[in-house]
Amino acid sequence: MQKNKISATATRRFMAGALSVALLGGGLAVVPAVATAQDAQCVVNEPRKGNGVGELSFDKQTYKPGDVVTMTGTGFAARPSDGFLGMKLNSNKSEWPADQSAGDNLEYNEGNATTLEIPAATVGNGNFTVRVVLPAFDAKFQAGKQVITLLGGNDGGPVASRSAVIWVNETGDDSDACGATPSVKPQPDPQPQPEPSQPEKTSEAPAPKPDPQPQPKPSQPEKTSEAPAPKPSKTSEPEKTSEPAKTSEKPKPSQEPQNNLNKGVENLLNYFKDGTNVRKVVIAVASVLGIAGLATAVLGSLVKLNLIPRDWFPPQFRF
């Protein structure tokens, strides 16, 4: 009977190992990635898509080598009475330390250092907490992002593959290199300095518009007053009909010849005042009319000009 029991146990363990290999080969393993810019020495492992139900969480984000990780599982399916959940670190790339006495004394699955077994009694109804000891840094386990995965199904129970991430560095501090948040470090003066220029700009905005009030336009009523003014001037144009008065002034040209005559007489008198001129005239007339004619012409001219009395001129020569 005991021989048969040992045989059955060996068979069960063989089937569990085969199923574990199948799950890993089926795309549920963790893929190591190249370190990001935070530190050239930090490894970055990324989990693949999981299967089944359940979620994992940890008591903190960043640990140091050899720390005890407190892991909580919620919503997992219960395992068979003799079943278990396998725990792996970085998809068989890293190995768990054999000494788990600082934690919950979890054991290897069939002596395989890449897998620790969580017994069905610990899993219970699917909500549980276990403590596991991390390995020291070595060629297989280096500072950076680590992936812990729980696998189920090798025990004949429901299939499960659920993963969660932790960070491991030299100090266990999130803000140090290879920590969870290395870029979030306290600044010496994190308080933002006020910007006084902004309120000044806002105060200047309403200031420049105090007197843009529309001023009255006095020129408009003046224009309206000027509009009726030209109309009466146009109606007064009938005065142009009084121009016939200019026609009454036309007789004035008769005065101009009279004035010219008067000027001619004056010039003639002035001419005859000079004895030389009188002599010239007398000689000229005498040459034409003779002495008698000359005397008559001279006397007649003198009478005409009222230079001698009319009675001095003979009656037969008067005119």
C-alpha positions as CSV (number, residue, x, y, z in Angstrom):
1,M,0.0,0.0,0.0
2,Q,2.7,2.5,0.9
3,K,4.6,1.5,-2.3
4,N,1.5,2.4,-4.3
5,K,1.1,5.7,-2.4
6,I,4.7,6.6,-3.2
7,S,4.2,5.7,-6.9
8,A,1.0,7.8,-7.0
9,T,2.8,10.8,-5.4
10,A,5.7,10.5,-7.9
11,T,3.3,10.3,-10.8
12,R,1.4,13.4,-9.5
13,R,4.6,15.4,-9.1
14,F,5.7,14.4,-12.6
15,M,2.4,15.5,-14.1
16,A,2.7,18.8,-12.2
17,G,6.2,19.4,-13.6
18,A,5.0,18.7,-17.1
19,L,2.0,21.0,-16.8
20,S,4.3,23.8,-15.4
21,V,6.5,23.4,-18.5
22,A,3.5,23.6,-20.7
23,L,2.2,26.7,-19.1
24,L,5.6,28.4,-19.4
25,G,6.0,27.3,-23.0
26,G,2.4,28.6,-23.7
27,G,3.3,32.3,-23.3
28,L,2.8,32.9,-19.6
29,A,6.5,33.4,-18.7
30,V,8.1,36.7,-17.9
31,V,10.2,38.5,-20.5
32,P,13.4,40.2,-19.4
33,A,13.8,43.7,-20.9
34,V,16.6,46.1,-21.3
35,A,17.1,48.6,-18.5
36,T,15.6,52.1,-18.9
37,A,17.5,55.4,-18.7
38,Q,17.2,55.5,-14.9
39,D,20.3,53.4,-14.5
40,A,22.3,51.4,-17.0
41,Q,22.8,48.7,-14.2
42,C,19.1,48.2,-13.6
43,V,17.3,45.1,-15.1
44,V,13.7,45.5,-16.1
45,N,11.6,42.3,-16.3
46,E,8.0,42.6,-17.7
47,P,5.2,40.2,-17.0
48,R,3.1,38.7,-19.7
49,K,-0.6,38.5,-19.9
50,G,-2.1,36.3,-17.2
51,N,-4.8,33.6,-17.0
52,G,-7.4,32.7,-14.5
53,V,-8.5,34.7,-11.5
54,G,-6.8,36.4,-8.6
55,E,-4.6,39.4,-7.8
56,L,-1.3,39.9,-6.0
57,S,-0.1,42.8,-3.9
58,F,2.9,43.5,-1.7
59,D,3.6,45.4,1.5
60,K,5.8,47.9,-0.3
61,Q,7.3,48.6,-3.8
62,T,11.1,48.5,-3.3
63,Y,13.2,45.9,-1.3
64,K,16.8,45.1,-0.8
65,P,18.4,41.7,-1.3
66,G,17.5,39.2,1.4
67,D,14.4,41.2,2.5
68,V,11.2,39.4,3.5
69,V,8.4,40.1,1.1
70,T,4.9,40.0,2.4
71,M,2.6,39.0,-0.4
72,T,-1.2,39.0,-0.4
73,G,-3.4,37.1,-2.8
74,T,-7.0,37.9,-3.2
75,G,-9.7,36.3,-5.4
76,F,-7.8,33.1,-6.2
77,A,-9.6,29.8,-6.8
78,A,-9.3,27.3,-3.9
79,R,-6.9,24.4,-4.6
80,P,-7.5,20.7,-4.1
81,S,-6.8,19.4,-0.6
82,D,-3.4,18.1,-1.7
83,G,-2.8,20.9,-4.2
84,F,-0.6,24.0,-4.2
85,L,0.3,27.2,-6.1
86,G,3.8,27.5,-7.6
87,M,5.7,30.8,-7.0
88,K,8.3,31.8,-9.5
89,L,10.8,34.7,-9.7
90,N,11.4,36.3,-13.1
91,S,10.0,33.2,-15.0
92,N,12.6,30.7,-13.9
93,K,15.5,33.1,-14.6
94,S,16.2,33.7,-10.9
95,E,16.3,31.2,-8.0
96,W,14.8,31.4,-4.6
97,P,17.1,30.9,-1.6
98,A,16.6,27.5,0.0
99,D,16.6,29.0,3.5
100,Q,13.1,30.5,3.9
101,S,13.1,30.4,7.7
102,A,12.8,34.2,8.0
103,G,9.5,33.9,6.0
104,D,6.9,31.1,6.1
105,N,9.3,28.2,5.4
106,L,8.1,27.6,1.9
107,E,9.7,24.6,0.1
108,Y,11.0,24.0,-3.4
109,N,8.7,22.2,-5.8
110,E,10.4,18.8,-6.3
111,G,13.8,20.3,-5.4
112,N,13.6,23.0,-8.1
113,A,15.1,26.2,-6.8
114,T,13.1,28.3,-9.3
115,T,9.7,27.3,-7.8
116,L,8.4,27.6,-4.2
117,E,5.1,25.8,-3.3
118,I,2.3,27.5,-1.4
119,P,0.2,24.7,0.1
120,A,-3.5,24.4,-0.5
121,A,-4.0,24.9,3.3
122,T,-2.4,28.3,3.0
123,V,-4.3,29.3,-0.1
124,G,-7.6,28.4,1.7
125,N,-10.6,30.0,0.0
126,G,-8.4,32.1,-2.3
127,N,-7.5,35.0,0.0
128,F,-4.2,34.5,1.7
129,T,-0.9,36.1,2.9
130,V,2.5,34.5,2.7
131,R,6.1,35.7,3.4
132,V,9.0,34.9,1.2
133,V,12.7,35.7,1.4
134,L,14.4,37.3,-1.6
135,P,17.8,36.1,-2.9
136,A,21.0,38.0,-2.7
137,F,22.3,39.7,-5.8
138,D,24.2,37.3,-8.2
139,A,24.4,36.7,-11.9
140,K,20.8,35.5,-12.0
141,F,19.3,38.2,-9.8
142,Q,20.4,41.8,-10.2
143,A,19.0,45.2,-9.1
144,G,16.0,46.5,-10.9
145,K,12.4,45.5,-11.7
146,Q,11.4,41.9,-10.7
147,V,8.3,39.8,-11.4
148,I,6.8,37.3,-9.0
149,T,4.3,34.9,-10.6
150,L,1.8,32.4,-9.0
151,L,0.9,29.4,-11.2
152,G,-1.9,26.9,-10.6
153,G,-3.1,23.9,-12.5
154,N,-0.3,21.4,-11.9
155,D,-2.2,20.0,-9.0
156,G,-5.3,19.2,-11.0
157,G,-7.1,22.4,-9.8
158,P,-8.2,25.5,-11.8
159,V,-5.5,27.0,-14.1
160,A,-4.0,30.3,-12.9
161,S,-1.2,32.5,-13.9
162,R,-1.1,35.9,-12.1
163,S,1.9,38.2,-11.8
164,A,2.9,41.4,-9.9
165,V,6.0,43.6,-9.9
166,I,8.5,44.7,-7.2
167,W,11.7,46.6,-7.3
168,V,15.0,45.6,-5.6
169,N,18.0,47.8,-5.1
170,E,20.9,48.1,-2.6
171,T,19.0,50.3,-0.1
172,G,15.4,49.3,-0.4
173,D,14.5,53.0,-1.0
174,D,12.1,53.8,-3.7
175,S,13.9,57.0,-4.6
176,D,17.4,55.5,-5.0
177,A,18.8,54.0,-8.2
178,C,16.8,51.0,-9.4
179,G,14.0,51.8,-7.0
180,A,10.3,52.1,-7.9
181,T,10.4,55.9,-8.2
182,P,14.0,57.0,-8.6
183,S,13.1,60.2,-10.3
184,V,10.8,61.3,-7.5
185,K,13.4,62.7,-5.1
186,P,12.8,65.5,-2.6
187,Q,13.9,68.9,-4.0
188,P,15.9,71.3,-1.7
189,D,13.3,74.0,-2.5
190,P,10.3,72.3,-4.0
191,Q,7.9,75.3,-3.3
192,P,7.0,77.0,-6.6
193,Q,8.1,80.6,-6.5
194,P,5.2,83.1,-7.0
195,E,5.1,85.0,-10.3
196,P,4.4,88.6,-9.4
197,S,4.5,89.6,-13.0
198,Q,1.2,87.9,-13.8
199,P,-1.0,90.0,-11.4
200,E,0.7,93.1,-12.6
201,K,-0.2,92.3,-16.2
202,T,-3.8,91.6,-15.2
203,S,-3.9,94.9,-13.3
204,E,-2.6,96.8,-16.3
205,A,-5.3,95.5,-18.6
206,P,-8.3,97.6,-17.2
207,A,-6.1,100.7,-16.5
208,P,-5.5,102.0,-20.0
209,K,-9.2,102.5,-20.8
210,P,-10.5,105.2,-18.4
211,D,-11.4,107.9,-20.9
212,P,-12.6,106.3,-24.1
213,Q,-16.0,107.9,-23.5
214,P,-17.5,109.1,-26.8
215,Q,-17.3,112.9,-26.9
216,P,-20.3,114.8,-28.3
217,K,-20.0,116.1,-31.8
218,P,-20.8,119.8,-31.8
219,S,-20.0,120.1,-35.5
220,Q,-23.1,118.2,-36.5
221,P,-25.7,120.8,-35.3
222,E,-23.5,123.5,-37.0
223,K,-23.8,121.6,-40.2
224,T,-27.5,121.4,-39.9
225,S,-27.7,125.1,-39.3
226,E,-25.6,125.8,-42.3
227,A,-27.9,123.7,-44.5
228,P,-30.9,126.1,-44.6
229,A,-28.7,129.2,-45.0
230,P,-28.0,128.9,-48.7
231,K,-31.6,128.4,-49.6
232,P,-32.8,132.0,-49.0
233,S,-29.7,133.3,-50.9
234,K,-30.9,131.3,-53.9
235,T,-34.4,132.8,-53.7
236,S,-32.9,136.3,-53.6
237,E,-31.5,135.9,-57.0
238,P,-34.5,137.8,-58.7
239,E,-32.4,140.9,-57.8
240,K,-30.5,140.1,-60.9
241,T,-33.6,141.3,-62.8
242,S,-32.7,144.8,-61.6
243,E,-29.9,144.9,-64.1
244,P,-31.9,147.1,-66.5
245,A,-30.5,149.9,-64.3
246,K,-27.3,149.4,-66.2
247,T,-29.1,150.2,-69.4
248,S,-30.0,153.6,-67.9
249,E,-26.3,154.4,-67.5
250,K,-25.5,154.0,-71.2
251,P,-26.0,157.7,-71.9
252,K,-22.8,158.3,-69.9
253,P,-20.7,157.8,-73.0
254,S,-22.0,161.2,-74.2
255,Q,-20.2,162.8,-71.3
256,E,-16.9,161.4,-72.3
257,P,-16.8,163.1,-75.7
258,Q,-17.9,166.3,-74.1
259,N,-15.1,166.0,-71.6
260,N,-12.8,165.3,-74.5
261,L,-14.1,168.4,-76.3
262,N,-13.5,170.5,-73.2
263,K,-10.0,169.1,-72.9
264,G,-9.5,169.9,-76.6
265,V,-10.6,173.5,-76.1
266,E,-8.3,173.8,-73.1
267,N,-5.5,172.4,-75.1
268,L,-6.3,174.8,-78.0
269,L,-6.3,177.7,-75.6
270,N,-3.1,176.7,-74.1
271,Y,-1.8,176.3,-77.6
272,F,-2.8,179.8,-78.6
273,K,-1.4,181.3,-75.4
274,D,1.9,180.8,-77.0
275,G,2.4,183.7,-79.4
276,T,4.6,181.6,-81.6
277,N,1.8,179.1,-82.2
278,V,-0.7,181.9,-83.0
279,R,1.6,183.3,-85.5
280,K,2.0,179.9,-87.1
281,V,-1.7,179.5,-87.4
282,V,-2.3,183.0,-88.7
283,I,0.4,182.5,-91.4
284,A,-1.1,179.2,-92.4
285,V,-4.7,180.6,-92.7
286,A,-3.5,183.7,-94.5
287,S,-1.8,181.6,-97.0
288,V,-5.0,179.8,-97.7
289,L,-7.7,182.5,-97.3
290,G,-5.8,185.6,-97.8
291,I,-5.6,188.6,-95.5
292,A,-9.4,189.3,-95.4
293,G,-10.3,185.7,-94.7
294,L,-7.6,185.5,-92.2
295,A,-8.8,188.5,-90.3
296,T,-12.4,187.2,-90.4
297,A,-11.4,183.8,-89.2
298,V,-9.3,185.2,-86.4
299,L,-12.0,187.6,-85.2
300,G,-14.6,184.9,-85.5
301,S,-12.5,182.5,-83.4
302,L,-11.8,185.2,-80.8
303,V,-15.5,186.0,-80.5
304,K,-16.3,182.2,-80.4
305,L,-13.9,181.8,-77.6
306,N,-15.3,184.9,-75.8
307,L,-11.9,186.5,-76.0
308,I,-13.3,189.7,-77.5
309,P,-16.8,191.2,-77.3
310,R,-19.2,190.1,-80.0
311,D,-19.9,193.7,-80.9
312,W,-16.3,194.0,-82.1
313,F,-17.0,191.5,-84.9
314,P,-18.7,193.1,-88.0
315,P,-22.3,192.1,-88.5
316,Q,-21.8,190.7,-92.0
317,F,-19.3,188.2,-90.6
318,R,-21.2,187.1,-87.6
319,F,-22.5,183.5,-87.4
